[in-house]
Amino acid sequence: MDIKRSILIAALAIVSYVMVLKWNEDYGQAALPTPSAATNGAASSLQDTPVANTASDDVPTANAAHSEPSAPATAAASDKLIRVKTDVLELAIDPRGGDIVQLTLPQYPRRQDRPDVPFQLFDNGGERLYQAQSGLTGANGPDANSNGRPLYNSAKNSYALEEGKNQLTVDLNYSADGVNYIKRFSFKRGLNPQCSAKEQQQKKTGCVDPSSYQVDVRYLIDNQSAQAWTGNLFAQLKRDASDDPSSTTATGTATYLGAALWTKEEPYKKVSMKDIDKQPLKETVDGGWVAWLQHYFVTAWVPTKDTSNVVQTRKDSQGNYIIGFTGPSLTVAAGAKAETAATLYAGPKSQEYLKQLSPGLELTVDYGILWFIAQPIFWLLQHIHSLLGNWGWSIIALTIVIKLAFFPLSAASYKSMARMRAVAPKLAALKEQHGDDRQKMSQAMMELYKKEKINPLGGCLPILVQMPVFLALYWVLLESVEMRQAPWLLWITDLAIKDPFFILPIIMGATMFIQQQLNPTPPDPMQARVMKLMPIIFTFFFLWFPAGLVLYWVVNNCLSIAQQWYITRKIEAATKKAAA
């Protein structure tokens, strides 16, 4: 009868495993854009001709006082988009307003099995609406015109960074009322030609310049009219309420999707979509930045450091969320020239570079409340990776380092558990002696623990101490773009997502079961049954965790088993010797 039951349980486990694998195959990966939405055979969901925009919706007033436009003015759809291509960015600029309405990241494929499909950050309505907008508003600003936003002219419809050149400049021109405007976009080369294609793909240090994801936007104003010109620079990010396309977890990412900004009092202030729904924000900030965050990637407008800007959030009439800033008033005398500028960053969450770009911007790599533990872990993991060159082996090495750091505490706890295991027969005798009298049983147990110098809570210490480290490492692996699509070996080709065959979680559950056998059996039968279920429960939870995190736990369990087995054997041998 026991054999039949064992066979039935094994068959059920195999069928369940195959069903989970099939579910993961069908639903575990991000969907690719439909062929009709692709551009240039590779990029995703891009329309070549933008839709008409609503000027009053997009353009804030000069003092940024109004969150809702009173009378939107609709501008006609512009001509074909202006395409720009560098080695790390492919984007499209709408001549109507000069906004960046499409942007993909060729160095970051949308899916690992389709390196030809780059991840799309900005979109003008294909899969989502997400744009970086900028312009000149105020008394004479062309973007504040009641007839709609200005239609810029460009020398070409397509620009590309040439071989051997490190800079690319794209100028858009517009003239009205005797004032000539140039909206200038500046781009940088990102890939180091001295690095191999594999090194560039692996983002090896020195092979990819993170500043190449920075776009400098500059307005050159030539006032040839007879009157002084007055206006304000504005820059903003507009996004709809669609889900995060960079989420890699099957159960939905826990990372933050929403807006953020810098203030003197709060260098990283999150403003969620729910916050914008409740009440628009308006603050005056010196320098700083405004950003939109998602998993692994961030988009940020950074104004000139020495300017005082009005930062605001709002929703347009279509329900899109906007966060941006409006700069101070700029006056250009008749016959004079002036310029104003801002920096757009659109790319991966590279902590080191974001910190250089603007203070507090590196905090968009959000490790949560355990950031003070996560930051040193990431720093150590980075240095280990610089030596080993593989994130999987780096996680294993990090686990060994953490285990060595906790070795004395773990040893003390395992000794306590080994002593409890050694006195298990005495506990069983006390239970027989006192029967169901729980009060006498508890008193007798406390006396026994005191006599044998056992701390009954000592076995919990390793788990309690490691939990903050475990949670901090969870956020490091979940938030760090360096882990995205980082391979280890064999079937583990992406440490940032779950094991595709769930082998590591099963091994983790097995090691947890083995470790449980080394622990003393709880005297309470109900507690003992719960403890037996723990490996199964944890295995189920770990099915959806990033493979890198499960790898850490597997290695940690194996090291704990070795340490605990050695200590238990040593104490049991000493106990037998003393009894003899």
BANUKOL-412758 format. One line per field, with one value per residue (C-alpha): residue number from 1; residue in one letter; x, z, y. Coordinates in steps of 0.25 Angstrom, whole numbers, plus 5000, padded with zeros to 4 digits. Layout:
BEGIN
k	(NUM/...)
r	(A/...)
px	(X/...)
pz	(Z/...)
py	(Y/...)
# end
This chain:
BEGIN
k	(1/2/3/4/5/6/7/8/9/10/11/12/13/14/15/16/17/18/19/20/21/22/23/24/25/26/27/28/29/30/31/32/33/34/35/36/37/38/39/40/41/42/43/44/45/46/47/48/49/50/51/52/53/54/55/56/57/58/59/60/61/62/63/64/65/66/67/68/69/70/71/72/73/74/75/76/77/78/79/80/81/82/83/84/85/86/87/88/89/90/91/92/93/94/95/96/97/98/99/100/101/102/103/104/105/106/107/108/109/110/111/112/113/114/115/116/117/118/119/120/121/122/123/124/125/126/127/128/129/130/131/132/133/134/135/136/137/138/139/140/141/142/143/144/145/146/147/148/149/150/151/152/153/154/155/156/157/158/159/160/161/162/163/164/165/166/167/168/169/170/171/172/173/174/175/176/177/178/179/180/181/182/183/184/185/186/187/188/189/190/191/192/193/194/195/196/197/198/199/200/201/202/203/204/205/206/207/208/209/210/211/212/213/214/215/216/217/218/219/220/221/222/223/224/225/226/227/228/229/230/231/232/233/234/235/236/237/238/239/240/241/242/243/244/245/246/247/248/249/250/251/252/253/254/255/256/257/258/259/260/261/262/263/264/265/266/267/268/269/270/271/272/273/274/275/276/277/278/279/280/281/282/283/284/285/286/287/288/289/290/291/292/293/294/295/296/297/298/299/300/301/302/303/304/305/306/307/308/309/310/311/312/313/314/315/316/317/318/319/320/321/322/323/324/325/326/327/328/329/330/331/332/333/334/335/336/337/338/339/340/341/342/343/344/345/346/347/348/349/350/351/352/353/354/355/356/357/358/359/360/361/362/363/364/365/366/367/368/369/370/371/372/373/374/375/376/377/378/379/380/381/382/383/384/385/386/387/388/389/390/391/392/393/394/395/396/397/398/399/400/401/402/403/404/405/406/407/408/409/410/411/412/413/414/415/416/417/418/419/420/421/422/423/424/425/426/427/428/429/430/431/432/433/434/435/436/437/438/439/440/441/442/443/444/445/446/447/448/449/450/451/452/453/454/455/456/457/458/459/460/461/462/463/464/465/466/467/468/469/470/471/472/473/474/475/476/477/478/479/480/481/482/483/484/485/486/487/488/489/490/491/492/493/494/495/496/497/498/499/500/501/502/503/504/505/506/507/508/509/510/511/512/513/514/515/516/517/518/519/520/521/522/523/524/525/526/527/528/529/530/531/532/533/534/535/536/537/538/539/540/541/542/543/544/545/546/547/548/549/550/551/552/553/554/555/556/557/558/559/560/561/562/563/564/565/566/567/568/569/570/571/572/573/574/575/576/577/578/579/580)
r	(M/D/I/K/R/S/I/L/I/A/A/L/A/I/V/S/Y/V/M/V/L/K/W/N/E/D/Y/G/Q/A/A/L/P/T/P/S/A/A/T/N/G/A/A/S/S/L/Q/D/T/P/V/A/N/T/A/S/D/D/V/P/T/A/N/A/A/H/S/E/P/S/A/P/A/T/A/A/A/S/D/K/L/I/R/V/K/T/D/V/L/E/L/A/I/D/P/R/G/G/D/I/V/Q/L/T/L/P/Q/Y/P/R/R/Q/D/R/P/D/V/P/F/Q/L/F/D/N/G/G/E/R/L/Y/Q/A/Q/S/G/L/T/G/A/N/G/P/D/A/N/S/N/G/R/P/L/Y/N/S/A/K/N/S/Y/A/L/E/E/G/K/N/Q/L/T/V/D/L/N/Y/S/A/D/G/V/N/Y/I/K/R/F/S/F/K/R/G/L/N/P/Q/C/S/A/K/E/Q/Q/Q/K/K/T/G/C/V/D/P/S/S/Y/Q/V/D/V/R/Y/L/I/D/N/Q/S/A/Q/A/W/T/G/N/L/F/A/Q/L/K/R/D/A/S/D/D/P/S/S/T/T/A/T/G/T/A/T/Y/L/G/A/A/L/W/T/K/E/E/P/Y/K/K/V/S/M/K/D/I/D/K/Q/P/L/K/E/T/V/D/G/G/W/V/A/W/L/Q/H/Y/F/V/T/A/W/V/P/T/K/D/T/S/N/V/V/Q/T/R/K/D/S/Q/G/N/Y/I/I/G/F/T/G/P/S/L/T/V/A/A/G/A/K/A/E/T/A/A/T/L/Y/A/G/P/K/S/Q/E/Y/L/K/Q/L/S/P/G/L/E/L/T/V/D/Y/G/I/L/W/F/I/A/Q/P/I/F/W/L/L/Q/H/I/H/S/L/L/G/N/W/G/W/S/I/I/A/L/T/I/V/I/K/L/A/F/F/P/L/S/A/A/S/Y/K/S/M/A/R/M/R/A/V/A/P/K/L/A/A/L/K/E/Q/H/G/D/D/R/Q/K/M/S/Q/A/M/M/E/L/Y/K/K/E/K/I/N/P/L/G/G/C/L/P/I/L/V/Q/M/P/V/F/L/A/L/Y/W/V/L/L/E/S/V/E/M/R/Q/A/P/W/L/L/W/I/T/D/L/A/I/K/D/P/F/F/I/L/P/I/I/M/G/A/T/M/F/I/Q/Q/Q/L/N/P/T/P/P/D/P/M/Q/A/R/V/M/K/L/M/P/I/I/F/T/F/F/F/L/W/F/P/A/G/L/V/L/Y/W/V/V/N/N/C/L/S/I/A/Q/Q/W/Y/I/T/R/K/I/E/A/A/T/K/K/A/A/A)
px	(5000/5012/5018/5005/5004/5019/5017/5004/5011/5023/5014/5006/5019/5024/5010/5010/5024/5021/5009/5016/5027/5017/5010/5023/5026/5013/5012/5025/5032/5028/5020/5027/5020/5012/5019/5010/5015/5030/5039/5051/5049/5053/5048/5035/5021/5025/5016/5024/5014/5010/4996/4991/4994/4987/4995/4989/4989/5004/5009/5009/5007/5019/5017/5012/5000/4989/4988/4976/4976/4963/4962/4971/4976/4978/4990/4990/4998/5012/5020/5028/5037/5051/5059/5072/5082/5094/5101/5093/5080/5070/5059/5049/5046/5033/5035/5022/5028/5041/5038/5045/5033/5040/5053/5058/5071/5078/5088/5077/5068/5054/5056/5068/5063/5061/5073/5068/5057/5062/5055/5046/5046/5038/5025/5015/5003/5007/5007/5007/5009/5022/5029/5040/5034/5041/5039/5038/5026/5023/5019/5026/5029/5025/5020/5010/5003/4988/4989/4997/5012/5022/5025/5041/5048/5061/5071/5069/5058/5069/5082/5092/5105/5116/5128/5140/5132/5128/5117/5104/5097/5082/5077/5062/5059/5047/5044/5032/5030/5045/5051/5059/5059/5069/5065/5078/5080/5094/5097/5110/5116/5114/5122/5137/5142/5154/5145/5139/5125/5123/5130/5120/5108/5112/5114/5128/5134/5140/5133/5120/5119/5106/5107/5103/5089/5089/5083/5086/5075/5078/5070/5077/5069/5072/5063/5063/5050/5049/5044/5050/5046/5042/5039/5042/5048/5039/5043/5034/5031/5017/5013/4999/4995/5000/5008/5023/5028/5041/5035/5042/5034/5023/5015/5017/5028/5029/5038/5033/5026/5023/5029/5040/5047/5058/5056/5066/5058/5056/5066/5057/5043/5033/5020/5012/5001/4991/4997/4995/4981/4978/4985/4995/5008/5015/5028/5039/5053/5067/5073/5069/5063/5049/5048/5040/5044/5041/5048/5063/5061/5059/5056/5060/5060/5072/5071/5083/5088/5088/5073/5061/5050/5035/5033/5019/5011/4997/4988/4984/4970/4974/4977/4992/5001/5011/5023/5032/5038/5037/5050/5052/5048/5058/5058/5065/5067/5064/5075/5082/5084/5082/5081/5075/5077/5073/5078/5070/5075/5068/5074/5078/5079/5094/5096/5110/5107/5093/5100/5110/5099/5091/5091/5080/5078/5085/5074/5065/5071/5061/5066/5055/5056/5068/5076/5087/5090/5087/5097/5109/5105/5104/5117/5124/5117/5122/5136/5135/5129/5141/5150/5141/5134/5121/5110/5106/5120/5120/5107/5113/5126/5117/5110/5123/5127/5114/5115/5129/5124/5113/5121/5123/5108/5104/5113/5108/5094/5097/5104/5091/5082/5092/5091/5076/5077/5086/5076/5064/5063/5062/5051/5043/5044/5039/5027/5024/5026/5017/5007/4997/5001/5007/5011/5019/5025/5029/5036/5043/5048/5053/5061/5067/5071/5077/5085/5090/5093/5084/5077/5064/5064/5078/5074/5066/5077/5083/5070/5067/5080/5081/5067/5071/5082/5073/5063/5074/5080/5066/5065/5079/5076/5063/5067/5081/5081/5094/5087/5077/5079/5092/5095/5102/5103/5095/5080/5082/5083/5077/5079/5069/5057/5052/5059/5052/5052/5050/5062/5069/5056/5055/5069/5067/5055/5063/5075/5064/5059/5073/5076/5063/5067/5079/5070/5064/5050/5040/5033/5020/5014/5006/5019/5027/5016/5017/5032/5032/5023/5033/5042/5030/5024/5037/5040/5027/5030/5044/5038/5036/5048/5060/5069/5081/5074/5070/5085/5089/5080/5084/5099/5096/5088/5099/5109/5100/5098/5113/5115/5103/5107/5121/5117/5106/5115/5125/5116/5109/5122/5126/5112/5114/5128/5123/5112/5122)
pz	(5000/5003/4990/4982/4990/4987/4972/4972/4979/4969/4957/4962/4965/4950/4944/4952/4948/4934/4935/4941/4931/4920/4927/4928/4913/4909/4919/4925/4915/4911/4898/4885/4877/4865/4852/4847/4858/4855/4849/4841/4843/4857/4866/4872/4871/4864/4856/4845/4845/4859/4862/4864/4878/4887/4890/4903/4909/4906/4909/4923/4926/4929/4944/4944/4952/4944/4945/4935/4922/4919/4904/4897/4883/4874/4864/4851/4850/4846/4835/4836/4848/4848/4851/4859/4861/4869/4874/4887/4883/4872/4873/4866/4868/4864/4856/4863/4876/4874/4884/4885/4883/4881/4886/4887/4893/4883/4894/4903/4895/4899/4901/4902/4891/4881/4881/4869/4876/4884/4897/4894/4905/4898/4889/4882/4884/4878/4891/4900/4901/4907/4902/4906/4903/4903/4898/4900/4907/4913/4907/4894/4894/4881/4888/4895/4882/4882/4868/4873/4875/4865/4853/4852/4839/4838/4827/4827/4831/4836/4844/4848/4856/4846/4848/4854/4860/4874/4873/4866/4865/4860/4858/4856/4851/4853/4851/4855/4857/4854/4864/4859/4867/4867/4875/4876/4880/4883/4884/4888/4884/4894/4890/4891/4878/4885/4892/4885/4882/4893/4903/4899/4900/4914/4918/4922/4930/4920/4908/4909/4913/4921/4917/4903/4908/4911/4901/4902/4897/4895/4890/4882/4881/4871/4873/4860/4863/4868/4882/4894/4894/4907/4910/4919/4916/4920/4919/4924/4923/4918/4920/4920/4931/4924/4931/4932/4919/4926/4937/4937/4948/4944/4956/4954/4958/4971/4966/4966/4953/4954/4955/4964/4967/4975/4986/4996/5007/5000/4990/4985/4985/4979/4973/4969/4958/4970/4976/4963/4963/4977/4976/4966/4971/4970/4976/4973/4973/4971/4960/4963/4953/4950/4946/4942/4947/4943/4945/4941/4933/4936/4929/4935/4931/4938/4937/4939/4953/4956/4952/4960/4954/4956/4957/4955/4952/4945/4936/4922/4916/4911/4925/4922/4934/4933/4942/4937/4941/4936/4936/4940/4931/4920/4913/4899/4895/4881/4872/4882/4884/4896/4899/4909/4911/4919/4919/4916/4921/4915/4918/4929/4944/4944/4959/4957/4945/4950/4963/4954/4945/4957/4972/4977/4963/4967/4977/4966/4967/4979/4989/4998/5013/5014/5004/5015/5014/4999/4995/5001/4996/4982/4984/4988/4977/4966/4971/4971/4957/4953/4956/4952/4940/4942/4951/4955/4960/4967/4974/4979/4984/4991/4998/5003/5008/5015/5021/5026/5032/5040/5043/5058/5060/5052/5059/5073/5068/5062/5075/5082/5072/5073/5088/5087/5077/5087/5099/5090/5098/5111/5105/5101/5115/5121/5112/5116/5131/5131/5120/5117/5128/5120/5131/5138/5125/5121/5135/5134/5120/5125/5136/5126/5116/5128/5133/5119/5116/5104/5098/5092/5083/5078/5066/5061/5061/5047/5040/5047/5044/5030/5027/5025/5016/5008/5006/5003/4993/4987/4983/4978/4968/4965/4963/4957/4942/4942/4945/4934/4924/4931/4928/4938/4932/4925/4926/4934/4924/4931/4946/4948/4944/4950/4946/4933/4938/4953/4956/4965/4974/4975/4979/4989/4995/4995/5003/5012/5015/5018/5027/5034/5037/5045/5054/5067/5065/5072/5084/5079/5069/5062/5061/5056/5044/5040/5040/5031/5021/5021/5010/5001/5004/5001/4989/4983/4987/4981/4967/4964/4970/4961/4958/4964/4978/4978/4974/4987/4996/4990/4992/5006/5010/5005/5013/5025/5024/5024/5036/5043/5040/5045/5058/5061/5059/5068/5079/5078/5079/5091/5098/5095/5101/5113/5115/5114)
py	(5000/5009/5006/5010/5023/5026/5023/5032/5043/5043/5042/5054/5062/5059/5063/5076/5079/5077/5086/5097/5096/5097/5109/5116/5114/5120/5131/5133/5142/5156/5157/5162/5173/5169/5169/5180/5189/5187/5197/5194/5180/5180/5191/5190/5197/5210/5218/5226/5238/5243/5246/5261/5266/5275/5288/5293/5279/5277/5291/5296/5311/5319/5319/5305/5309/5301/5286/5286/5293/5301/5301/5291/5295/5283/5284/5277/5264/5267/5261/5248/5246/5250/5237/5237/5226/5224/5211/5211/5219/5218/5229/5238/5252/5258/5271/5276/5282/5274/5264/5250/5241/5228/5222/5208/5202/5193/5189/5183/5173/5172/5157/5149/5139/5151/5160/5166/5173/5184/5189/5200/5211/5223/5220/5229/5221/5207/5198/5210/5225/5230/5242/5253/5266/5280/5294/5309/5314/5328/5341/5339/5324/5317/5305/5314/5319/5317/5311/5299/5295/5300/5291/5290/5288/5279/5277/5262/5252/5242/5244/5234/5234/5232/5222/5229/5240/5242/5253/5254/5268/5269/5283/5286/5300/5309/5324/5333/5348/5351/5341/5329/5317/5305/5293/5285/5270/5265/5250/5243/5230/5219/5207/5205/5200/5194/5184/5172/5170/5160/5170/5181/5172/5168/5183/5180/5192/5202/5196/5204/5219/5221/5236/5232/5230/5245/5254/5269/5278/5292/5304/5315/5328/5339/5350/5358/5365/5380/5376/5368/5353/5346/5332/5320/5306/5294/5279/5268/5253/5248/5234/5226/5217/5204/5193/5192/5186/5183/5174/5161/5153/5144/5149/5163/5172/5178/5189/5204/5209/5224/5238/5243/5256/5263/5273/5279/5273/5260/5255/5244/5247/5237/5242/5230/5231/5230/5242/5250/5245/5250/5264/5270/5274/5287/5291/5301/5294/5299/5290/5276/5266/5260/5245/5234/5220/5206/5193/5194/5207/5222/5234/5247/5262/5270/5285/5294/5293/5308/5310/5311/5303/5300/5285/5280/5268/5267/5259/5263/5262/5248/5243/5242/5246/5257/5261/5272/5286/5300/5308/5323/5334/5337/5351/5353/5367/5372/5368/5359/5344/5334/5320/5311/5296/5283/5269/5256/5243/5231/5217/5207/5210/5211/5216/5221/5230/5235/5240/5248/5253/5259/5257/5247/5242/5229/5226/5223/5209/5207/5196/5200/5201/5192/5201/5202/5187/5186/5196/5190/5176/5182/5189/5176/5168/5178/5176/5161/5161/5170/5158/5146/5152/5144/5149/5134/5131/5145/5142/5128/5135/5146/5135/5129/5143/5145/5131/5134/5147/5140/5128/5130/5133/5121/5112/5116/5114/5100/5096/5100/5092/5080/5080/5080/5068/5061/5063/5059/5045/5052/5062/5049/5044/5057/5056/5042/5046/5058/5054/5065/5074/5086/5094/5084/5079/5094/5095/5082/5086/5099/5092/5083/5094/5101/5089/5086/5100/5101/5113/5108/5121/5119/5111/5123/5133/5129/5131/5144/5150/5145/5150/5165/5160/5151/5162/5173/5163/5161/5175/5176/5165/5170/5185/5184/5185/5178/5165/5167/5155/5152/5137/5127/5113/5102/5105/5118/5129/5140/5142/5153/5144/5130/5117/5113/5098/5101/5092/5102/5103/5088/5087/5098/5090/5078/5084/5091/5077/5071/5083/5080/5066/5071/5080/5075/5070/5080/5074/5080/5070/5081/5089/5077/5075/5090/5089/5077/5085/5097/5091/5089/5103/5110/5102/5107/5122/5121/5116/5130/5137/5141/5130/5138/5139/5124/5121/5129/5121/5108/5111/5116/5104/5095/5102/5102/5087/5084/5093/5088/5073/5075/5082/5072/5060/5066/5069/5056/5049/5057/5054/5039/5040/5047/5037/5025)
# end
